[in-house]
Amino acid sequence: MKPKKMPKEAGSARKKFRFHFAVEIVLVAVLAIYMMLAKGRVVGDDLVFTVIGAGLMALVTYWTLSTLRDGLNMLVLRARTLKH
């Protein structure tokens, strides 16, 4: 008996997760740099700076949830192939 190969879905899910994880790391690094720049500033003092920070935090939150979804999808596909 030959072992079954993982379906193409699992491979594409893994690639998608790796890409999302790499972008996640970059976004968190950018957010950390923003936080260091914002350390001495008062919230709302510079409206453009505050809006950029709020948008960046929203983007990081959305991307994190998307990355978690992709990771769970990859785990489900892997569990499904191990079951069969």
Residue, then its C-alpha position, 0 to 999 in steps of 0.5 A: m500500500k502506498p501512503k496517500k498524498m496530501p491533497k492540493e488544497a492542503g498545500s495551497a492552504r499551507k502556502k497561503f498561511r505562510f504568506h499571511f504569517a510573513v505579512e503579519i510579522v511585518l505589520v506587527a513590526v510596523l505597529a511597534i515602530y508606530m508605537m515608539l514614534a507615538k510614545g511622546r505624543v498626546v492622542g488626538d494632538d495630531l489628527v493625521f498621526t492618530v488616524i494613521g495609528a487607528g487605521l494601522m491597528a485596525l489593519v493589524t487586527y483584521w490581518t491577525l484574525s484572517t491569519l488565524r482563520d487560515g491557520l485553522n483551515m490548514l489544521v482542519l485539512r491536515a486532520r482530514t487527510l490524517k483521518h482517511 
